[in-house]
Amino acid sequence: MDLEREVDLIEEIVRVRGYDTLGTTLPGIRQAGGVADTYALRRRATDALARAGLRESISLSFASEADLRLMGHMRGVPVANPVSADERFLRSSLVPNLLKALKRNLDRGVRSVALFEVGHVFALADRVNEREVASGALMGPAGSGLWRERREMDFFDAKGAVEALLEGLSVGGVRLGDPAGGPLHPARSATVVVAGEPVGIVGELRPGVGEGLGFPGRVAVFEVDLTAVARHAGQPVAYREVPRFPPVHRDLAFTVDEAIAAGEIEDAIRAAGGDLVDSVELFDVFRGGPIPEGKKSVAFSVDFRATDRTLTDQEAEAAVEAMVGRLSEQFGAEIRTA
């Protein structure tokens, strides 16, 4: 009496025959699966910073006037119906909220904190500009226990996190540029440059800024524009055979103008040495006597290696001479012999 549609009859037949006798099929999928590029980039950035030892923080997308002023932003995107009267703008940077999270940890007795956040920020120009950035904030002892390093986290820890982030995104051509300005220390900060394009900042808060926010020691922060980095991400990774021949090692120190960045010198060293350069590492920067005022000494550890033979000292010396000539011509650099 209850058979009104075709499906009702089918149901009765299946019930009599047994549901276990039915086969199973999946519906056809017309759209390929996967993750959108923007979400994939965010996931890779989050994973890279977590592997670097930072803990993820999540905050609301609102900011106060004090937050805007802290980062040197004079105009903010106002919210028509803000959750709080104090935070009536959309955030222009993730750094202020991360600093608040550091302060909350400090107030609760947590001495060593390293946080990051990946999210959107907003700027007001002719129209509202929305970008995705990855930011971090670090403070306190660099380690714990008897054998820990007796130092506070500083600029170099934040720089390492930025390098881990960009390496995780397969971004090459990274170097540090001029001081970042704003709330960051003029001598302990830098802009992050990728392929000649500024994509972020890294550095320590100026002492007055940190003290004003209630921090007793150093606080290091960074912020990288993932929207800009996306244009350079996903570069192919070059693998090479494990070296079979020993390197020829040389330590080279050059006297250059104070304004010349160490990254530019490293690039010139690699270009002059060509395929024989296996690695270049900056290990010392020195100012003061006997270095003239307005100059600095930068020292690099250089390994030369060939893939098919053991290099001779003569080949290494020829490469060193090429480097000295290139740096002298390009930067007016002088090699130090003592």
C-alpha positions as CSV (number, residue, x, y, z in Angstrom):
1,M,0.0,0.0,0.0
2,D,2.9,2.4,0.5
3,L,4.4,1.9,-3.0
4,E,4.0,5.4,-4.6
5,R,7.2,5.8,-6.6
6,E,9.7,3.7,-8.5
7,V,12.3,4.1,-5.7
8,D,9.8,2.6,-3.2
9,L,9.6,-0.6,-5.2
10,I,13.4,-0.7,-5.6
11,E,13.8,-0.4,-1.8
12,E,11.5,-3.4,-1.2
13,I,13.4,-5.6,-3.6
14,V,16.7,-4.6,-2.1
15,R,15.4,-5.3,1.4
16,V,14.2,-8.8,0.3
17,R,17.4,-9.7,-1.6
18,G,19.7,-8.2,1.1
19,Y,21.7,-5.0,1.3
20,D,24.9,-7.0,1.5
21,T,24.4,-8.2,-2.1
22,L,24.7,-4.6,-3.5
23,G,27.9,-3.4,-5.1
24,T,29.4,0.0,-4.3
25,T,30.4,2.7,-6.7
26,L,31.7,6.2,-6.3
27,P,30.2,9.2,-8.2
28,G,32.3,10.6,-10.9
29,I,34.4,13.7,-10.1
30,R,34.6,16.3,-12.8
31,Q,36.8,18.7,-11.0
32,A,40.4,17.8,-10.3
33,G,41.4,17.8,-6.6
34,G,44.2,19.8,-5.0
35,V,44.9,22.9,-2.9
36,A,44.7,26.4,-4.3
37,D,48.2,28.0,-4.7
38,T,47.6,30.6,-2.0
39,Y,46.5,28.0,0.5
40,A,49.5,25.8,-0.4
41,L,51.9,28.7,0.0
42,R,50.4,29.4,3.5
43,R,50.7,25.8,4.5
44,R,54.3,25.6,3.4
45,A,55.1,28.9,5.2
46,T,53.5,27.6,8.4
47,D,55.3,24.3,8.2
48,A,58.7,26.0,7.6
49,L,58.4,28.3,10.6
50,A,57.2,25.4,12.9
51,R,60.2,23.3,11.8
52,A,62.4,26.3,12.7
53,G,61.2,26.0,16.3
54,L,58.6,28.8,16.5
55,R,55.0,28.2,17.8
56,E,52.0,29.4,15.9
57,S,49.9,32.2,17.2
58,I,46.4,33.2,16.0
59,S,44.9,36.7,16.6
60,L,42.0,38.8,15.5
61,S,42.3,41.1,12.4
62,F,41.8,44.3,14.4
63,A,44.2,47.0,15.5
64,S,44.2,50.2,17.6
65,E,45.7,53.5,16.7
66,A,48.7,52.7,18.9
67,D,49.3,49.5,16.9
68,L,49.3,51.5,13.6
69,R,51.7,54.2,15.1
70,L,54.0,51.5,16.4
71,M,54.7,50.2,12.8
72,G,54.8,53.7,11.4
73,H,51.5,53.5,9.6
74,M,49.6,56.8,9.6
75,R,46.4,55.6,8.0
76,G,44.4,52.5,8.8
77,V,41.3,50.8,7.3
78,P,38.4,51.7,9.7
79,V,35.8,49.1,10.6
80,A,32.2,50.3,10.5
81,N,31.1,48.2,13.5
82,P,34.2,47.3,15.5
83,V,34.1,44.7,18.2
84,S,36.0,47.1,20.5
85,A,36.1,50.9,20.5
86,D,39.9,50.7,21.1
87,E,40.5,48.4,18.1
88,R,38.5,50.1,15.3
89,F,40.9,49.5,12.4
90,L,41.9,46.4,10.4
91,R,45.5,45.4,11.2
92,S,48.3,46.7,9.0
93,S,50.9,44.4,10.5
94,L,50.9,41.1,12.5
95,V,53.8,42.3,14.7
96,P,51.8,44.3,17.3
97,N,49.5,41.4,18.1
98,L,52.6,39.1,18.4
99,L,54.2,41.5,20.8
100,K,51.0,41.5,22.9
101,A,51.2,37.7,22.9
102,L,54.9,37.9,24.1
103,K,53.9,40.3,26.8
104,R,51.1,38.0,28.1
105,N,53.6,35.1,28.3
106,L,56.1,37.3,30.1
107,D,53.5,38.4,32.6
108,R,52.8,34.7,33.3
109,G,56.4,33.9,34.0
110,V,57.3,32.4,30.6
111,R,60.9,33.7,29.9
112,S,61.6,32.3,26.5
113,V,59.0,32.7,23.7
114,A,59.2,32.4,19.9
115,L,55.9,32.9,18.1
116,F,54.8,33.3,14.5
117,E,51.6,34.0,12.7
118,V,50.6,33.8,9.0
119,G,47.6,36.0,8.1
120,H,46.2,38.9,6.2
121,V,47.0,42.6,6.7
122,F,45.3,45.6,5.2
123,A,46.6,49.0,4.0
124,L,44.6,52.0,2.8
125,A,45.7,53.8,-0.3
126,D,43.4,54.6,-3.2
127,R,41.6,51.5,-2.2
128,V,41.9,48.8,0.4
129,N,45.0,46.7,-0.3
130,E,45.0,43.2,1.3
131,R,48.2,41.1,1.5
132,E,49.2,37.9,3.2
133,V,52.3,38.0,5.4
134,A,54.3,35.8,7.8
135,S,55.5,37.4,11.0
136,G,57.4,36.4,14.1
137,A,58.5,37.7,17.5
138,L,61.2,36.2,19.7
139,M,62.4,37.0,23.2
140,G,64.2,35.5,26.2
141,P,67.0,32.9,26.6
142,A,68.1,31.1,23.5
143,G,68.0,27.7,25.3
144,S,67.4,26.0,28.6
145,G,69.4,23.7,30.8
146,L,72.9,23.4,32.0
147,W,74.5,23.4,28.6
148,R,72.4,26.1,27.0
149,E,73.9,29.2,25.3
150,R,74.2,32.1,27.8
151,R,72.5,34.7,25.6
152,E,69.1,36.1,24.7
153,M,67.5,35.6,21.3
154,D,68.4,38.4,19.0
155,F,68.5,39.7,15.4
156,F,70.3,36.5,14.2
157,D,67.6,34.2,15.6
158,A,65.0,36.2,13.7
159,K,67.2,36.2,10.6
160,G,67.5,32.4,10.8
161,A,63.7,32.1,11.0
162,V,63.4,34.2,7.9
163,E,66.0,32.1,6.1
164,A,64.2,28.9,7.1
165,L,60.9,30.4,5.8
166,L,62.3,31.4,2.4
167,E,64.2,28.1,2.1
168,G,61.0,26.2,2.8
169,L,59.3,28.2,0.0
170,S,62.2,27.4,-2.4
171,V,63.0,31.1,-2.8
172,G,66.5,32.0,-4.0
173,G,68.4,35.2,-4.4
174,V,67.8,36.4,-0.8
175,R,70.0,39.0,0.8
176,L,69.7,41.7,3.5
177,G,69.4,45.3,2.6
178,D,69.3,48.7,4.4
179,P,68.1,49.1,8.0
180,A,64.4,48.6,8.2
181,G,63.5,51.8,10.2
182,G,60.3,52.3,12.1
183,P,60.4,50.7,15.6
184,L,63.4,48.6,14.7
185,H,67.0,49.3,15.9
186,P,69.0,51.1,13.2
187,A,72.1,48.9,13.7
188,R,70.3,45.6,14.3
189,S,67.7,45.5,11.5
190,A,67.5,45.1,7.8
191,T,65.1,44.8,4.9
192,V,64.7,41.4,3.3
193,V,65.4,41.6,-0.4
194,V,64.6,38.9,-3.0
195,A,65.8,39.3,-6.5
196,G,66.2,43.0,-5.9
197,E,62.7,43.5,-4.5
198,P,62.1,44.3,-0.8
199,V,59.7,41.7,0.6
200,G,60.0,42.2,4.4
201,I,61.9,43.4,7.5
202,V,63.8,41.7,10.3
203,G,65.5,43.1,13.4
204,E,65.3,44.0,17.0
205,L,63.1,46.6,18.6
206,R,64.8,49.8,19.6
207,P,65.5,49.8,23.4
208,G,63.1,52.7,24.0
209,V,60.3,50.9,22.1
210,G,60.8,47.6,23.9
211,E,60.9,49.2,27.3
212,G,57.8,51.2,26.5
213,L,56.0,48.0,25.8
214,G,57.2,46.4,29.1
215,F,60.0,44.1,27.8
216,P,63.1,44.0,30.0
217,G,65.5,42.7,27.3
218,R,65.9,42.3,23.6
219,V,62.9,41.5,21.4
220,A,63.5,40.4,17.7
221,V,60.7,40.5,15.1
222,F,60.3,39.9,11.4
223,E,57.6,40.2,8.8
224,V,57.7,38.8,5.2
225,D,55.2,39.7,2.5
226,L,54.1,36.3,1.2
227,T,52.1,38.0,-1.6
228,A,55.3,39.4,-3.0
229,V,57.4,36.3,-2.2
230,A,54.9,34.1,-4.2
231,R,56.3,35.5,-7.4
232,H,59.7,34.1,-6.6
233,A,58.6,30.9,-4.8
234,G,58.8,27.3,-6.1
235,Q,62.2,27.7,-7.8
236,P,63.7,24.3,-8.8
237,V,66.0,22.8,-6.2
238,A,69.5,21.9,-7.6
239,Y,70.9,18.6,-6.3
240,R,74.5,17.6,-6.8
241,E,76.7,14.5,-6.2
242,V,78.4,14.1,-2.8
243,P,81.9,15.6,-3.3
244,R,84.7,13.0,-3.8
245,F,87.6,15.4,-3.8
246,P,88.8,17.6,-0.9
247,P,88.4,21.4,-0.9
248,V,91.1,24.0,-0.9
249,H,90.3,26.5,1.9
250,R,91.1,30.2,2.0
251,D,90.2,32.9,4.4
252,L,89.9,36.3,2.7
253,A,89.5,39.7,4.5
254,F,88.7,42.9,2.6
255,T,88.5,46.5,3.6
256,V,85.4,48.2,2.1
257,D,83.3,51.2,2.5
258,E,80.8,51.0,5.5
259,A,77.8,51.3,3.2
260,I,78.6,48.2,1.1
261,A,76.5,45.2,2.2
262,A,78.2,41.9,2.9
263,G,75.7,40.1,0.7
264,E,76.9,42.1,-2.4
265,I,80.5,41.2,-1.6
266,E,79.6,37.5,-1.3
267,D,77.8,37.6,-4.7
268,A,80.8,39.2,-6.3
269,I,83.1,36.5,-4.8
270,R,80.9,33.7,-6.2
271,A,80.7,35.3,-9.6
272,A,84.5,35.8,-9.8
273,G,85.3,32.3,-8.6
274,G,82.8,30.6,-11.0
275,D,82.4,26.9,-10.8
276,L,85.3,26.4,-8.5
277,V,83.6,28.1,-5.6
278,D,82.0,25.4,-3.4
279,S,81.0,27.6,-0.4
280,V,81.3,31.2,0.9
281,E,80.7,32.1,4.5
282,L,81.0,35.4,6.2
283,F,82.7,34.9,9.6
284,D,83.9,38.4,10.8
285,V,83.1,42.1,10.5
286,F,85.5,44.5,12.2
287,R,85.5,48.2,12.6
288,G,88.1,50.4,14.4
289,G,91.9,50.7,14.4
290,P,93.7,50.1,12.2
291,I,90.7,50.2,9.8
292,P,90.1,53.8,8.6
293,E,87.0,55.7,9.7
294,G,84.1,55.1,7.3
295,K,85.5,51.6,6.4
296,K,85.0,48.1,7.7
297,S,86.7,44.8,7.4
298,V,84.7,41.8,6.2
299,A,86.2,38.3,6.3
300,F,84.9,35.3,4.3
301,S,85.8,31.6,4.5
302,V,85.9,30.3,1.0
303,D,86.2,26.7,-0.1
304,F,87.3,25.8,-3.7
305,R,86.5,22.4,-5.1
306,A,86.4,20.7,-8.5
307,T,84.0,17.8,-9.2
308,D,86.5,15.8,-11.3
309,R,89.9,16.3,-9.7
310,T,91.8,17.6,-6.7
311,L,92.5,21.3,-7.1
312,T,96.1,22.6,-6.9
313,D,97.2,25.5,-4.9
314,Q,98.0,27.4,-8.2
315,E,94.4,27.0,-9.4
316,A,93.0,28.2,-6.0
317,E,95.4,31.2,-6.0
318,A,94.3,32.1,-9.6
319,A,90.7,32.1,-8.4
320,V,91.6,34.3,-5.4
321,E,93.4,36.8,-7.7
322,A,90.2,37.0,-9.8
323,M,88.1,37.7,-6.7
324,V,90.5,40.4,-5.5
325,G,90.4,42.1,-8.9
326,R,86.6,41.8,-9.1
327,L,86.1,43.3,-5.7
328,S,88.7,46.1,-6.3
329,E,87.0,47.1,-9.5
330,Q,83.4,46.8,-8.3
331,F,83.7,48.1,-4.7
332,G,87.2,49.6,-4.4
333,A,88.0,46.9,-1.9
334,E,91.5,46.2,-0.6
335,I,92.5,42.7,0.6
336,R,93.9,42.6,4.1
337,T,97.2,40.8,4.6
338,A,97.5,41.4,8.4
